[in-house]
């Protein structure tokens, strides 16, 4: 496996872990990849139902993304919006 393939595999693993953690914390949300805004490695949209507090979800998404950035070295941005 070359360096590019290994990087892509590691990014995919980081994103999968992030999605899993988000769904574990907030089972009723939906997630989907979107085009990165600037220099992020990956951007994930998180749609929340009306009963969830947007700020609470956003803070948890940021916390998990930063933890994974420390672990994998990738910048993953989450965009939380009402679904």
Residue pairs with C-beta under 8 A, 6 or more apart in sequence:
1 9
10 72
10 74
11 41
11 42
11 72
11 74
13 72
14 42
14 68
14 71
14 72
14 74
14 76
15 33
15 42
15 44
15 76
17 68
18 44
18 61
18 64
18 65
18 68
18 76
18 78
19 31
19 44
21 64
22 29
22 31
22 46
22 60
22 61
22 64
22 78
23 29
23 31
25 57
25 60
26 48
26 52
26 57
26 60
28 48
28 49
28 52
29 46
29 47
29 48
29 49
29 52
29 57
29 83
30 46
30 47
30 83
31 44
31 45
31 46
31 47
32 44
32 45
32 47
33 42
33 43
33 44
33 45
34 43
34 44
34 45
34 79
35 43
36 42
36 43
36 77
37 43
37 77
39 75
40 75
40 76
40 77
41 74
41 75
41 76
42 74
42 75
42 76
42 77
43 76
43 77
43 78
43 79
44 61
44 76
44 77
44 78
44 79
45 78
45 79
45 81
46 57
46 61
46 78
46 79
46 80
46 81
47 81
47 82
47 83
48 54
48 57
48 80
48 81
48 82
48 83
49 82
49 83
50 82
54 80
54 81
54 82
57 80
58 78
58 80
61 78
61 80
62 78
65 76
65 77
65 78
68 74
68 76
69 75
69 76
